[in-house]
Structure formats: structure tokens, C-alpha cells
């Protein structure tokens, strides 16, 4: 099978992932039906997760693993959840990607991994305080395109 | 990315990055014509373009107060 990431890109990603502080769990959700990009996305994250020993990958199917998909609020495929891993404990921060993380979004995927790995949002003190004061759920959906 | 930073910070914030061309019905539902386009609580608020964190935060607060 042809790999998506050539040696040059792999080297760059490996270098970026060397900054990881804490382990990260990537959860992949695919489906066998009506999912043009599931196989490609799965292969891509498999290649990425092989580049750091702080990265773990688990593979789910939204139909046969419906309970897990519900638990992680995944309703689109391919879907990715970037979560923290501390020992056997997985912490879901609500960080998800829907669709193949190609092009610009590949950079976002790597940045998300580094963000979760740092366990630090990097937001300003004022923003942090305001967010801590939230009383109700906030759902953000950011529409992007790969080019 | 900013949305994901906010999700990391607050257990009440969920943030999903959606590849618009793969999910055209959803994109159409929220009137996405340029990217990035952030929709808050399924259309209660919208932010077009990449904005500073204070601006996104202000729109979030406006959306949940509305």
C-alpha cells in the first residue's frame, strides 16, 4: 500500500511530535457505508500515530461501536477525537475533527495533538476566566476546507 | 484551532472542525460560503473568518445570552 506521507514529511512530523509532553489518544471513527474518505483518513492517522511513542490510536466503527460514538459525540465519518491519555485513563476535552485532515487540516491535526499533549490551552488569562464561568454547554463547529 | 483551545480549557465547550466540502448539507444549513466559518450552538451565533480570541469569546457570550 502506498503511504501518504513521504520520508520528508514524516521527518517534519516526527520533529514536531518530539515536542509532545504527555501522551495523546487519537480515536478514529469510520463507517463501512457512505464514507468516501474513511479508509484514507484511517491510513493517514495510522501513519501519523506511528511517528511518536506518545501517540496511541484506537479504531471504531460508528455502527458496530455505536455506544462509543455516542459517548464521544461523534456523528460524522470519518471522525477523529483527540484526547488525553494518562495511564489507562482517557480524558475527552471535546476536541473533534470531521472529514479527512488533509492539506491545511493536516497541520491542524498535528497542532491539535500538540495542544492536547501540552494539557494547556495557551489562552489569555481573561479568556480562561470567562470560560471557567460558563454555566451552559457551548458547541462550536468550525467549517474549513483543505485548500 | 482557537475553538479547540477553548474546548481544552472548558469542560462545557465542545469544538468540532468540519471539512465543509465533505458535509455540504451541514455547510448549507449554516450558510457557509467562506472559511473558516464558526457556528455557535448550531446557528445561534456565527463568526466568519479567523478572529482574535476575544472576538470569538464575545460572540459565544452573545449567543448564549440571546
Backbone of each chain as ProteinMPNN parsed JSONL, in Angstrom:
{"seq_chain_A": "XXXXXXXXXXXXXXXXXXXXXXXXXXXXXXXXXXXXXXXXXXXXXXXXXXXXXXXXXXXXXXXXXXXXXXXXXXXXXXXXXXXXXXXXXXXXXXXXXXXXXXXXXXXXXXXXXXXXXXXXXXXXXXXXXXXXXXXXXXXXXXXXXXX", "coords_chain_A": {"N_chain_A": [[0.848, -1.195, 0.0], [0.548, 2.186, -0.875], [2.088, 4.829, 0.854], [0.832, 7.812, 2.432], [2.36, 9.826, 3.543], [5.434, 11.069, 2.701], [9.002, 10.462, 3.089], [10.211, 12.858, 3.723], [8.119, 14.497, 4.73], [7.349, 12.881, 6.842], [9.613, 13.08, 8.446], [9.458, 15.773, 9.193], [7.053, 15.77, 10.623], [7.659, 13.971, 12.644], [9.602, 15.415, 13.968], [8.09, 17.605, 14.865], [6.338, 16.265, 16.58], [8.067, 15.472, 18.492], [8.027, 17.403, 20.359], [5.999, 16.755, 22.039], [4.516, 16.572, 25.249], [2.905, 15.073, 27.05], [1.151, 11.892, 26.874], [-1.11, 11.188, 24.127], [-4.315, 10.233, 23.011], [-5.657, 9.146, 20.047], [-8.765, 8.849, 18.609], [-10.321, 7.1, 16.14], [-13.148, 7.192, 14.086], [-14.985, 5.375, 11.872], [-17.075, 4.336, 9.095], [-18.657, 1.687, 7.345], [-20.322, 2.249, 5.306], [-21.294, 4.758, 2.926], [-19.037, 6.472, 3.175], [-16.683, 8.183, 1.877], [-14.104, 8.99, 2.508], [-13.144, 7.523, 4.62], [-11.339, 5.275, 4.632], [-8.943, 6.415, 3.676], [-8.513, 8.383, 5.614], [-8.198, 6.851, 7.899], [-5.86, 5.468, 7.242], [-4.073, 7.613, 7.062], [-4.031, 8.655, 9.725], [-3.027, 6.449, 10.992], [-0.465, 6.364, 9.948], [0.548, 8.76, 11.008], [0.329, 8.316, 13.784], [2.193, 6.384, 14.169], [4.507, 7.728, 14.364], [5.254, 8.7, 16.813], [5.976, 7.64, 20.109], [4.392, 8.549, 22.062], [1.885, 8.663, 21.145], [-1.253, 7.136, 20.794], [-3.545, 5.049, 19.066], [-6.936, 4.348, 18.522], [-9.404, 2.388, 16.918], [-12.635, 2.742, 15.69], [-15.995, 1.839, 14.725], [-18.792, 3.553, 13.644], [-21.229, 2.266, 13.57], [-20.979, -0.477, 14.529], [-19.714, 0.115, 16.893], [-21.444, 1.788, 18.295], [-22.107, 2.764, 20.845], [-19.728, 3.808, 21.828], [-19.27, 5.831, 19.975], [-21.423, 7.495, 20.56], [-20.791, 8.172, 23.171], [-18.566, 9.766, 22.742], [-19.657, 11.777, 21.292], [-19.667, 11.612, 18.485], [-20.852, 12.048, 15.318], [-20.369, 12.057, 12.682], [-18.654, 10.739, 9.822], [-15.501, 10.364, 8.112], [-14.515, 10.507, 11.538], [-12.618, 12.117, 14.07], [-11.304, 12.04, 17.346], [-9.424, 13.872, 19.565], [-7.767, 13.117, 22.342], [-6.718, 13.157, 25.809], [-4.307, 10.985, 27.303], [-3.679, 9.291, 30.148], [-1.977, 7.02, 31.714], [-4.188, 4.404, 31.924], [-6.293, 5.973, 31.622], [-8.531, 7.877, 29.703], [-9.043, 11.151, 28.715], [-11.528, 13.138, 27.519], [-11.706, 16.131, 25.864], [-13.505, 17.249, 24.23], [-12.624, 17.74, 21.696], [-12.779, 17.558, 18.348], [-12.576, 16.288, 14.966], [-14.068, 16.376, 11.805], [-14.193, 14.677, 8.816], [-11.623, 14.266, 6.29], [-8.368, 14.957, 7.452], [-6.654, 16.643, 5.575], [-4.323, 18.578, 3.586], [-4.416, 21.946, 4.636], [-5.669, 21.177, 6.95], [-4.263, 19.047, 7.837], [-2.102, 20.134, 9.123], [-3.541, 21.294, 11.19], [-4.37, 19.006, 12.54], [-1.938, 18.026, 13.559], [-1.276, 20.201, 15.172], [-3.405, 20.095, 16.965], [-2.853, 17.692, 18.268], [-0.458, 18.389, 19.542], [-1.426, 20.423, 21.155], [-3.235, 19.089, 22.919], [-1.43, 17.371, 24.039], [0.105, 19.134, 25.507], [-1.628, 19.83, 27.486], [-2.49, 22.339, 28.012], [-4.244, 25.197, 27.287], [-3.262, 27.593, 26.32], [-4.561, 29.991, 26.136], [-5.457, 33.449, 26.816], [-5.334, 34.901, 30.134], [-7.645, 36.251, 30.778], [-9.532, 35.235, 28.966], [-9.534, 32.576, 29.792], [-10.62, 32.828, 32.385], [-13.186, 33.781, 31.813], [-14.228, 31.62, 30.365], [-14.174, 29.654, 32.325], [-16.241, 30.516, 33.835], [-18.516, 29.803, 32.491], [-21.875, 28.623, 32.284], [-23.452, 26.988, 30.852], [-23.618, 24.515, 28.199], [-21.473, 24.884, 25.358], [-21.392, 24.635, 21.941], [-19.188, 24.446, 19.387], [-18.737, 24.695, 15.933], [-16.467, 24.511, 13.461], [-16.121, 25.371, 10.253], [-14.122, 24.347, 7.613], [-11.855, 24.202, 4.784], [-9.81, 21.989, 2.821], [-7.98, 23.298, 1.146]], "CA_chain_A": [[0.0, 0.0, 0.0], [1.32, 3.43, -0.938], [1.921, 5.669, 2.032], [0.506, 9.212, 2.145], [3.432, 10.702, 3.995], [6.756, 10.68, 2.222], [10.018, 10.493, 4.151], [10.45, 14.247, 4.09], [7.016, 14.931, 5.602], [7.451, 12.083, 8.073], [10.676, 13.673, 9.256], [8.952, 17.026, 9.773], [6.028, 15.447, 11.625], [8.349, 13.354, 13.782], [10.263, 16.516, 14.674], [7.04, 18.351, 15.57], [5.791, 15.427, 17.653], [9.083, 15.336, 19.54], [7.684, 18.392, 21.39], [4.888, 16.26, 22.88], [4.871, 16.452, 26.665], [2.139, 13.986, 27.668], [0.552, 11.032, 25.852], [-2.364, 11.571, 23.487], [-5.069, 9.148, 22.39], [-6.459, 9.527, 18.888], [-9.845, 7.898, 18.364], [-10.822, 7.183, 14.775], [-14.472, 6.609, 13.87], [-15.318, 5.216, 10.467], [-18.255, 3.51, 8.837], [-18.464, 0.922, 6.112], [-21.208, 2.75, 4.253], [-21.376, 6.199, 2.672], [-17.907, 7.216, 3.723], [-15.662, 8.195, 0.826], [-12.761, 9.298, 2.996], [-12.816, 6.778, 5.848], [-10.124, 4.463, 4.507], [-7.794, 7.31, 3.559], [-8.29, 9.044, 6.904], [-7.654, 5.843, 8.813], [-4.456, 5.219, 6.891], [-3.305, 8.812, 7.393], [-3.778, 8.75, 11.175], [-2.145, 5.333, 11.357], [0.908, 6.776, 9.627], [0.953, 9.802, 11.963], [0.46, 7.784, 15.144], [3.39, 5.545, 14.219], [5.69, 8.586, 14.404], [5.604, 9.066, 18.19], [5.552, 6.634, 21.093], [3.416, 9.172, 22.967], [0.593, 8.657, 20.455], [-1.964, 5.871, 20.669], [-4.687, 5.143, 18.153], [-7.945, 3.292, 18.589], [-10.237, 2.401, 15.711], [-14.032, 2.373, 15.959], [-16.974, 1.944, 13.651], [-19.937, 4.234, 14.265], [-22.368, 1.339, 13.686], [-20.725, -1.592, 15.445], [-19.293, 0.683, 18.185], [-22.344, 2.94, 18.421], [-22.073, 3.313, 22.206], [-18.506, 4.62, 21.947], [-19.508, 7.029, 19.162], [-22.332, 8.35, 21.333], [-20.035, 8.659, 24.329], [-17.649, 10.822, 22.301], [-20.43, 12.729, 20.494], [-19.246, 11.563, 17.086], [-21.994, 11.74, 14.465], [-19.946, 12.155, 11.282], [-17.492, 9.922, 9.496], [-14.622, 9.952, 9.198], [-14.446, 11.402, 12.68], [-11.463, 11.923, 14.951], [-11.317, 12.682, 18.653], [-8.063, 13.983, 20.094], [-7.994, 13.061, 23.783], [-5.528, 12.948, 26.632], [-4.163, 9.63, 27.819], [-2.822, 9.24, 31.334], [-2.105, 5.624, 32.093], [-5.315, 3.808, 31.201], [-7.406, 6.92, 31.624], [-8.686, 8.746, 28.544], [-9.815, 12.353, 29.019], [-12.066, 13.768, 26.315], [-11.923, 17.565, 26.051], [-14.48, 17.726, 23.248], [-11.881, 18.191, 20.513], [-13.112, 16.613, 17.291], [-12.43, 16.665, 13.568], [-14.933, 15.61, 10.918], [-13.651, 14.751, 7.461], [-10.203, 13.914, 6.216], [-7.468, 16.068, 7.773], [-5.643, 16.783, 4.528], [-3.995, 19.969, 3.283], [-4.283, 22.791, 5.826], [-6.181, 20.491, 8.13], [-3.242, 18.136, 8.361], [-1.395, 20.962, 10.105], [-4.423, 21.421, 12.358], [-4.325, 17.74, 13.27], [-0.68, 17.984, 14.32], [-1.384, 21.226, 16.223], [-4.333, 19.577, 17.985], [-2.122, 16.676, 19.042], [0.48, 19.096, 20.416], [-2.244, 21.157, 22.135], [-3.71, 18.151, 23.946], [-0.235, 16.859, 24.699], [0.581, 20.14, 26.468], [-2.681, 19.967, 28.517], [-2.553, 23.77, 28.31], [-4.923, 25.82, 26.147], [-2.488, 28.714, 25.795], [-5.417, 31.181, 26.02], [-5.143, 34.534, 27.761], [-5.905, 34.727, 31.47], [-9.009, 36.784, 30.759], [-10.376, 34.266, 28.258], [-9.663, 31.405, 30.67], [-11.557, 33.138, 33.478], [-14.541, 33.861, 31.259], [-14.662, 30.258, 30.021], [-14.428, 28.918, 33.569], [-17.51, 30.996, 34.375], [-19.66, 29.35, 31.681], [-22.854, 27.839, 33.048], [-24.168, 26.083, 29.955], [-22.76, 23.967, 27.147], [-21.22, 25.641, 24.132], [-20.976, 23.771, 20.848], [-18.58, 25.2, 18.286], [-18.414, 23.934, 14.724], [-15.635, 25.359, 12.611], [-16.084, 24.84, 8.891], [-12.857, 24.642, 6.938], [-11.632, 23.412, 3.575], [-8.417, 21.548, 2.834], [-7.051, 24.092, 0.326]], "C_chain_A": [[0.888, 1.251, 0.0], [1.055, 4.279, 0.299], [1.609, 7.107, 1.613], [1.685, 10.121, 2.45], [4.77, 10.216, 3.453], [7.789, 10.887, 3.341], [10.276, 11.905, 4.653], [9.386, 14.741, 5.074], [7.063, 14.174, 6.928], [8.498, 12.667, 9.016], [10.206, 14.936, 9.951], [7.942, 16.75, 10.875], [6.678, 14.853, 12.871], [9.018, 14.431, 14.65], [9.252, 17.331, 15.487], [6.544, 17.557, 16.773], [6.804, 15.189, 18.779], [8.837, 16.339, 20.662], [6.584, 17.905, 22.326], [5.35, 16.061, 24.317], [4.207, 15.25, 27.323], [1.477, 13.148, 26.571], [-0.823, 11.504, 25.37], [-3.0, 10.338, 22.848], [-5.864, 9.707, 21.221], [-7.507, 8.438, 18.677], [-10.368, 8.132, 16.959], [-12.183, 6.509, 14.705], [-14.757, 6.573, 12.373], [-16.665, 4.534, 10.327], [-18.063, 2.845, 7.482], [-19.277, 1.478, 4.969], [-21.139, 4.266, 4.153], [-20.227, 6.989, 3.298], [-16.737, 7.154, 2.745], [-14.248, 8.31, 1.387], [-12.333, 8.505, 4.225], [-11.497, 6.006, 5.725], [-8.87, 5.33, 4.45], [-7.469, 7.964, 4.901], [-7.67, 8.078, 7.9], [-6.169, 5.601, 8.525], [-3.571, 6.402, 7.3], [-3.011, 8.884, 8.897], [-2.923, 7.58, 11.661], [-0.683, 5.713, 11.102], [1.413, 7.819, 10.631], [1.239, 9.192, 13.334], [1.674, 6.866, 15.286], [4.651, 6.375, 14.441], [6.057, 9.066, 15.812], [5.135, 7.987, 19.152], [4.631, 7.235, 22.147], [2.016, 9.198, 22.35], [0.011, 7.252, 20.403], [-3.19, 6.089, 19.792], [-5.659, 4.02, 18.44], [-8.935, 3.501, 17.45], [-11.647, 1.939, 16.067], [-14.867, 2.53, 14.698], [-18.249, 2.514, 14.266], [-21.16, 3.323, 14.385], [-22.086, 0.247, 14.714], [-20.214, -1.122, 16.814], [-20.149, 1.911, 18.5], [-22.274, 3.589, 19.81], [-20.851, 4.214, 22.399], [-18.678, 5.928, 21.172], [-20.405, 8.011, 19.91], [-21.596, 8.982, 22.504], [-19.144, 9.847, 23.955], [-18.327, 11.841, 21.379], [-19.978, 12.77, 19.033], [-20.438, 11.149, 16.224], [-21.654, 11.883, 12.98], [-18.761, 11.233, 11.054], [-16.828, 10.446, 8.226], [-14.603, 10.987, 10.319], [-13.236, 11.078, 13.535], [-11.708, 12.652, 16.257], [-9.872, 12.7, 19.14], [-8.2, 14.131, 21.607], [-6.67, 12.868, 24.522], [-5.51, 11.509, 27.132], [-3.188, 9.68, 28.989], [-2.962, 7.853, 31.935], [-3.205, 4.993, 31.264], [-6.473, 4.785, 31.048], [-7.393, 7.829, 30.405], [-9.533, 9.942, 28.963], [-10.223, 13.033, 27.721], [-12.347, 15.236, 26.608], [-12.993, 18.105, 25.111], [-13.81, 18.285, 22.011], [-12.071, 17.155, 19.408], [-12.808, 17.186, 15.907], [-13.348, 15.774, 12.752], [-14.444, 15.794, 9.489], [-12.162, 14.496, 7.466], [-9.316, 15.115, 6.544], [-6.314, 16.149, 6.772], [-5.368, 18.265, 4.301], [-3.76, 20.756, 4.564], [-4.669, 22.044, 7.089], [-5.207, 19.45, 8.667], [-2.412, 18.871, 9.423], [-2.228, 21.107, 11.376], [-4.402, 20.153, 13.202], [-3.074, 17.664, 14.142], [-0.725, 19.004, 15.461], [-2.315, 20.775, 17.34], [-3.643, 18.549, 18.878], [-1.177, 17.362, 20.023], [-0.269, 19.86, 21.517], [-2.665, 20.23, 23.272], [-2.529, 17.594, 24.732], [0.285, 17.825, 25.759], [-0.367, 20.266, 27.652], [-2.883, 21.424, 28.898], [-3.123, 24.492, 27.09], [-4.115, 26.952, 25.53], [-3.31, 29.989, 25.647], [-5.02, 32.228, 27.055], [-5.856, 34.291, 29.089], [-7.366, 35.173, 31.495], [-9.977, 35.813, 30.082], [-10.612, 33.038, 29.126], [-10.696, 31.65, 31.756], [-12.995, 33.172, 32.981], [-15.069, 32.458, 30.952], [-14.969, 29.447, 31.279], [-15.771, 29.306, 34.172], [-18.728, 30.546, 33.586], [-20.576, 28.461, 32.514], [-23.567, 26.821, 32.159], [-23.255, 25.631, 28.816], [-22.648, 24.884, 25.94], [-20.71, 24.663, 23.081], [-20.447, 24.635, 19.711], [-18.347, 24.257, 17.115], [-17.687, 24.878, 13.784], [-15.532, 24.708, 11.24], [-14.805, 25.313, 8.206], [-12.814, 23.86, 5.624], [-10.144, 23.09, 3.493], [-7.46, 22.453, 2.071], [-6.907, 25.516, 0.848]], "O_chain_A": [[1.844, 1.355, 0.769], [-0.09, 4.42, 0.729], [2.065, 7.566, 0.565], [1.971, 11.063, 1.71], [5.184, 9.087, 3.716], [7.47, 11.423, 4.402], [10.524, 12.126, 5.838], [9.704, 15.325, 6.11], [6.846, 14.749, 7.994], [8.291, 12.738, 10.227], [10.498, 15.163, 11.126], [7.955, 17.396, 11.923], [6.308, 15.178, 13.999], [9.003, 14.366, 15.879], [9.509, 17.7, 16.633], [6.353, 18.112, 17.855], [6.442, 14.761, 19.875], [9.35, 16.18, 21.769], [6.271, 18.577, 23.309], [6.401, 15.478, 24.582], [4.849, 14.499, 28.058], [1.265, 13.638, 25.462], [-1.583, 12.129, 26.109], [-2.322, 9.515, 22.232], [-6.655, 10.636, 21.389], [-7.178, 7.256, 18.579], [-10.807, 9.234, 16.626], [-12.36, 5.395, 15.2], [-14.767, 7.604, 11.7], [-17.312, 4.196, 11.318], [-17.394, 3.378, 6.596], [-18.979, 1.224, 3.802], [-20.953, 4.966, 5.149], [-20.44, 8.053, 3.879], [-15.923, 6.231, 2.768], [-13.302, 7.783, 0.802], [-11.284, 8.778, 4.808], [-10.644, 6.079, 6.61], [-7.863, 5.025, 5.09], [-6.303, 8.085, 5.278], [-6.751, 8.425, 8.641], [-5.343, 5.538, 9.435], [-2.469, 6.218, 7.816], [-1.876, 9.143, 9.297], [-2.18, 7.713, 12.634], [0.205, 5.432, 11.907], [2.568, 7.767, 11.054], [2.248, 9.502, 13.966], [2.127, 6.601, 16.4], [5.729, 5.828, 14.674], [7.059, 9.76, 15.987], [4.021, 7.478, 19.024], [4.142, 6.525, 23.025], [1.074, 9.698, 22.963], [0.69, 6.299, 20.02], [-3.787, 7.166, 19.781], [-5.255, 2.866, 18.587], [-9.256, 4.629, 17.074], [-11.831, 0.881, 16.669], [-14.507, 3.236, 13.756], [-18.729, 2.019, 15.285], [-22.037, 3.576, 15.211], [-22.855, 0.063, 15.657], [-20.273, -1.875, 17.786], [-19.632, 2.946, 18.92], [-22.37, 4.81, 19.936], [-20.934, 5.253, 23.053], [-18.286, 6.996, 21.643], [-20.166, 9.218, 19.889], [-21.755, 10.168, 22.791], [-18.985, 10.795, 24.724], [-17.656, 12.667, 20.76], [-19.916, 13.838, 18.425], [-20.97, 10.049, 16.372], [-22.54, 11.837, 12.127], [-17.969, 10.977, 11.96], [-17.527, 10.931, 7.336], [-14.667, 12.191, 10.07], [-12.872, 9.914, 13.703], [-12.255, 13.755, 16.27], [-9.187, 11.678, 19.128], [-8.692, 15.149, 22.094], [-5.658, 12.475, 23.943], [-6.555, 10.898, 27.354], [-2.027, 10.06, 28.836], [-3.959, 7.553, 32.592], [-3.163, 5.04, 30.035], [-7.493, 4.474, 30.433], [-6.386, 8.469, 30.103], [-10.623, 9.768, 29.507], [-9.378, 13.449, 26.928], [-13.135, 15.553, 27.498], [-13.351, 19.281, 25.183], [-14.338, 19.182, 21.354], [-11.592, 16.026, 19.51], [-12.788, 18.401, 15.709], [-13.407, 14.564, 12.971], [-14.298, 16.919, 9.009], [-11.519, 14.507, 8.515], [-9.499, 16.186, 5.967], [-5.176, 15.783, 7.067], [-6.118, 19.114, 4.784], [-3.027, 20.327, 5.454], [-4.085, 22.244, 8.154], [-5.316, 19.024, 9.817], [-2.07, 18.314, 10.466], [-1.704, 21.051, 12.488], [-4.415, 20.218, 14.431], [-3.14, 17.285, 15.311], [-0.277, 18.723, 16.572], [-2.057, 21.033, 18.516], [-3.83, 18.544, 20.095], [-1.096, 16.975, 21.189], [0.189, 19.935, 22.657], [-2.474, 20.549, 24.446], [-2.621, 17.374, 25.939], [0.834, 17.407, 26.779], [0.03, 20.752, 28.711], [-3.388, 21.719, 29.981], [-2.564, 24.413, 25.996], [-4.264, 27.242, 24.343], [-2.82, 30.973, 25.094], [-4.339, 31.93, 28.036], [-6.851, 33.569, 29.154], [-8.208, 34.554, 32.145], [-11.092, 35.597, 30.556], [-11.725, 32.518, 29.199], [-11.544, 30.799, 32.023], [-13.904, 32.661, 33.634], [-16.224, 32.147, 31.247], [-15.907, 28.651, 31.297], [-16.371, 28.536, 34.923], [-19.857, 30.864, 33.959], [-20.122, 27.661, 33.331], [-24.212, 25.899, 32.659], [-22.254, 26.278, 28.51], [-23.6, 25.564, 25.558], [-19.727, 23.956, 23.298], [-21.174, 25.453, 19.146], [-17.825, 23.155, 17.285], [-18.223, 25.906, 13.368], [-14.938, 23.641, 11.083], [-14.461, 26.495, 8.218], [-13.633, 22.972, 5.388], [-9.314, 23.825, 4.028], [-6.253, 22.4, 2.305], [-6.165, 26.312, 0.274]]}, "seq_chain_B": "XXXXXXXXXXXXXXXXXXXXXXXXXXXXXXXXXXXXXXXXXXXXXXXXXXXXXXXXXXXXXXXXXX", "coords_chain_B": {"N_chain_B": [[-8.579, 26.006, 15.331], [-8.404, 27.804, 17.509], [-10.934, 27.348, 18.558], [-10.611, 24.73, 19.407], [-8.724, 25.132, 21.385], [-10.275, 26.452, 23.238], [-12.041, 24.42, 23.852], [-10.341, 22.669, 25.142], [-9.825, 24.134, 27.391], [-12.273, 24.458, 28.733], [-14.654, 22.296, 30.227], [-17.238, 22.521, 29.381], [-17.243, 23.309, 26.812], [-17.442, 22.169, 23.548], [-15.751, 21.382, 20.581], [-15.748, 21.149, 17.156], [-14.039, 20.538, 14.22], [-14.955, 20.913, 10.956], [-14.811, 19.492, 7.807], [-15.764, 21.23, 5.186], [-16.509, 20.634, 2.486], [-16.959, 17.926, 2.491], [-19.209, 17.652, 3.97], [-21.668, 18.849, 2.808], [-24.42, 19.399, 3.202], [-24.69, 20.152, 5.85], [-23.012, 22.356, 5.857], [-24.437, 24.012, 4.169], [-26.727, 24.377, 5.638], [-25.863, 26.112, 7.648], [-25.183, 28.243, 6.187], [-22.592, 28.443, 5.111], [-20.174, 30.076, 3.321], [-17.691, 31.111, 3.036], [-14.495, 30.243, 4.379], [-12.4, 30.178, 7.349], [-15.465, 29.316, 9.02], [-17.26, 29.756, 11.82], [-19.74, 28.251, 13.698], [-21.954, 28.754, 16.366], [-23.465, 26.916, 18.914], [-25.192, 25.529, 17.082], [-26.024, 27.46, 15.134], [-26.889, 29.643, 16.617], [-25.125, 31.657, 16.841], [-22.66, 33.155, 14.706], [-19.397, 33.235, 13.365], [-17.392, 34.676, 11.016], [-14.458, 33.986, 9.292], [-11.014, 34.072, 10.479], [-10.648, 35.022, 13.708], [-9.547, 37.136, 16.479], [-9.112, 35.791, 19.83], [-10.671, 37.131, 21.756], [-12.774, 38.178, 20.275], [-14.152, 35.909, 19.315], [-14.9, 34.852, 21.74], [-16.586, 36.872, 22.694], [-18.697, 36.66, 20.896], [-19.594, 34.109, 21.514], [-20.538, 34.528, 24.131], [-22.555, 36.357, 23.579], [-24.211, 34.743, 22.068], [-25.084, 32.755, 23.86], [-26.477, 34.286, 25.637], [-28.535, 35.21, 24.195]], "CA_chain_B": [[-7.566, 25.817, 16.376], [-8.855, 28.589, 18.671], [-12.088, 26.629, 19.118], [-10.082, 23.559, 20.115], [-8.079, 25.64, 22.603], [-11.363, 26.73, 24.19], [-12.557, 23.116, 24.297], [-9.377, 22.136, 26.113], [-9.897, 24.932, 28.612], [-13.551, 24.332, 29.451], [-15.397, 21.049, 30.016], [-18.545, 22.803, 28.784], [-17.075, 23.665, 25.399], [-17.111, 21.127, 22.574], [-15.395, 22.04, 19.321], [-15.578, 20.214, 16.045], [-13.599, 21.113, 12.958], [-15.7, 20.181, 9.932], [-14.366, 19.683, 6.435], [-17.028, 21.709, 4.621], [-16.897, 20.012, 1.215], [-17.423, 16.556, 2.752], [-20.512, 17.702, 4.641], [-22.29, 20.004, 2.148], [-25.749, 19.728, 3.738], [-24.472, 20.88, 7.098], [-22.442, 23.656, 5.484], [-25.52, 24.805, 3.602], [-27.635, 24.688, 6.749], [-25.355, 27.249, 8.399], [-24.839, 29.297, 5.241], [-21.139, 28.582, 4.982], [-19.748, 30.407, 1.956], [-16.235, 31.267, 3.08], [-13.95, 29.553, 5.548], [-13.173, 29.42, 8.335], [-16.769, 29.813, 9.459], [-17.565, 29.105, 13.098], [-21.12, 28.41, 14.134], [-22.054, 28.541, 17.816], [-24.723, 26.257, 19.304], [-25.961, 25.186, 15.882], [-26.609, 28.587, 14.423], [-27.251, 30.777, 17.498], [-24.185, 32.719, 16.514], [-21.718, 32.786, 13.655], [-18.217, 34.078, 13.197], [-16.777, 34.406, 9.717], [-13.04, 34.322, 9.238], [-10.197, 33.802, 11.658], [-10.735, 36.226, 14.538], [-8.848, 37.027, 17.767], [-9.889, 35.015, 20.805], [-11.651, 37.986, 22.435], [-13.933, 38.33, 19.398], [-14.914, 34.656, 19.341], [-15.467, 34.743, 23.087], [-17.697, 37.826, 22.774], [-19.82, 36.112, 20.127], [-20.105, 32.979, 22.307], [-21.321, 35.081, 25.247], [-23.756, 36.955, 22.994], [-25.071, 33.657, 21.605], [-25.746, 32.036, 24.953], [-27.363, 35.234, 26.31], [-29.666, 35.508, 23.295]], "C_chain_B": [[-7.952, 26.537, 17.669], [-10.025, 27.877, 19.361], [-11.615, 25.422, 19.922], [-9.37, 23.981, 21.4], [-9.138, 25.908, 23.672], [-11.959, 25.432, 24.724], [-11.63, 22.505, 25.343], [-9.537, 22.823, 27.464], [-11.157, 24.657, 29.429], [-14.248, 23.009, 29.169], [-16.764, 21.284, 29.374], [-18.456, 23.115, 27.293], [-16.664, 22.444, 24.583], [-16.775, 21.836, 21.27], [-15.058, 21.02, 18.255], [-15.132, 20.982, 14.813], [-14.21, 20.273, 11.837], [-15.161, 20.518, 8.546], [-15.617, 19.977, 5.604], [-17.453, 20.96, 3.354], [-17.388, 18.576, 1.403], [-18.808, 16.527, 3.391], [-21.304, 18.904, 4.117], [-23.645, 20.381, 2.74], [-25.632, 20.556, 5.003], [-23.944, 22.288, 6.809], [-23.528, 24.584, 4.969], [-26.479, 25.28, 4.7], [-27.193, 25.944, 7.505], [-24.86, 28.375, 7.477], [-23.354, 29.536, 5.084], [-20.791, 28.902, 3.532], [-18.262, 30.719, 1.912], [-15.746, 30.628, 4.374], [-12.744, 30.323, 6.088], [-14.47, 30.124, 8.723], [-17.114, 29.04, 10.726], [-19.021, 29.333, 13.446], [-21.217, 27.975, 15.599], [-23.436, 27.996, 18.156], [-25.696, 26.133, 18.128], [-26.74, 26.365, 15.295], [-27.023, 29.772, 15.286], [-26.334, 31.97, 17.231], [-23.24, 32.228, 15.435], [-20.553, 33.76, 13.629], [-17.556, 33.689, 11.88], [-15.316, 34.859, 9.759], [-12.321, 33.938, 10.515], [-10.156, 35.08, 12.476], [-9.927, 36.031, 15.823], [-9.738, 36.353, 18.82], [-10.955, 35.854, 21.511], [-12.926, 38.127, 21.601], [-14.8, 37.072, 19.393], [-15.618, 34.509, 20.69], [-16.694, 35.656, 23.225], [-18.921, 37.277, 22.04], [-20.431, 34.904, 20.846], [-21.018, 33.501, 23.418], [-22.628, 35.698, 24.732], [-24.751, 35.851, 22.612], [-25.796, 32.963, 22.752], [-26.677, 32.965, 25.744], [-28.632, 35.459, 25.497], [-30.845, 34.57, 23.525]], "O_chain_B": [[-7.85, 25.983, 18.763], [-10.092, 27.814, 20.589], [-12.154, 25.129, 20.989], [-9.412, 23.259, 22.396], [-8.929, 25.631, 24.853], [-12.336, 25.345, 25.893], [-12.087, 21.896, 26.311], [-9.407, 22.207, 28.521], [-11.117, 24.625, 30.659], [-14.421, 22.633, 28.01], [-17.382, 20.343, 28.876], [-19.472, 23.177, 26.6], [-15.674, 21.778, 24.886], [-17.452, 22.794, 20.897], [-14.202, 20.153, 18.434], [-15.768, 21.957, 14.411], [-14.003, 19.061, 11.781], [-15.071, 21.686, 8.168], [-16.426, 19.085, 5.35], [-18.638, 20.683, 3.172], [-18.143, 18.064, 0.577], [-19.495, 15.506, 3.357], [-21.581, 19.849, 4.855], [-23.99, 21.563, 2.777], [-26.366, 21.523, 5.208], [-24.366, 23.269, 7.422], [-23.549, 25.775, 5.279], [-26.966, 26.41, 4.689], [-28.023, 26.739, 7.947], [-24.213, 29.323, 7.921], [-22.904, 30.673, 4.944], [-21.07, 28.115, 2.628], [-17.638, 30.604, 0.858], [-16.499, 30.493, 5.338], [-12.118, 31.064, 5.33], [-14.553, 31.352, 8.75], [-17.242, 27.816, 10.701], [-19.486, 30.472, 13.485], [-20.638, 26.968, 16.006], [-24.452, 28.549, 17.735], [-26.845, 26.57, 18.185], [-27.934, 26.274, 15.006], [-27.459, 30.796, 14.761], [-26.726, 33.128, 17.378], [-23.043, 31.024, 15.271], [-20.721, 34.96, 13.846], [-17.207, 32.529, 11.66], [-14.997, 35.962, 10.203], [-12.938, 33.532, 11.5], [-9.683, 36.11, 11.996], [-9.652, 34.898, 16.216], [-10.964, 36.353, 18.704], [-12.029, 35.344, 21.83], [-14.026, 38.187, 22.149], [-16.027, 37.154, 19.459], [-16.776, 34.098, 20.764], [-17.709, 35.262, 23.8], [-20.048, 37.418, 22.513], [-21.643, 34.699, 20.795], [-22.12, 32.993, 23.623], [-23.674, 35.575, 25.37], [-25.959, 35.992, 22.8], [-26.973, 32.622, 22.637], [-27.569, 32.489, 26.447], [-29.669, 35.846, 26.035], [-31.869, 34.688, 22.853]]}, "name": "protein", "num_of_chains": 2, "seq": "XXXXXXXXXXXXXXXXXXXXXXXXXXXXXXXXXXXXXXXXXXXXXXXXXXXXXXXXXXXXXXXXXXXXXXXXXXXXXXXXXXXXXXXXXXXXXXXXXXXXXXXXXXXXXXXXXXXXXXXXXXXXXXXXXXXXXXXXXXXXXXXXXXXXXXXXXXXXXXXXXXXXXXXXXXXXXXXXXXXXXXXXXXXXXXXXXXXXXXXXXXXXXXXXXXXXX"}
